Amino acid sequence: MLLSVAHAPRPTIQLFYPVTTAKDNAMSTLSNLKLITSKRQASGGAVAHRRGKLAEKIDEQIALITAQQEGRVYAPKKTKIIVNKATGQRGSIEVIKRVKEWFWYGEGGKIHLNIRYGSKIIELAKGKNAIEVADTKELLDTLALIRTAVMAGELDSQIEATSEKLRAVFTR
């Protein structure tokens, strides 16, 4: 036996805000914004990219020295893509990134510092490729100074020359 269910009328909904169309809402919302005509600028090109890359590596050296002073091990991580040989699936794992020291202790206990772009040493002046400092505090100050010089573009010609040497290794 089937029972018939009588449907009750639906209640009406009271709106507590003025009814406007979607077009009116869009225009009133957009009228609160400052609208301009603009074109996106280029990222700065190869020179800015090289500066940023070198500045990142200088920051790594500063972090490495700071960690050594505090008795910690500096071990930044990077993501590495691996392929499972059996299934062919790709996955990513975190591995510790190797950071080489750009400095070493020379004769008389002085610290010598090279600035590297990739695996190549930047020649800072004609025939000069290292900076001599007295202690680690001066080393940190020197790296900060060099980072400022890099971002200001003072080493652009040296970075370009080193970059060309580095690219020459990869071209056949």
Summary of the structure (lengths in Angstrom):
residues: 172
radius of gyration: 30.3
end to end distance: 88.6
largest distance: 106.1
contacts: 335
relative contact order: 0.12
helix: 41%
strand: 18%
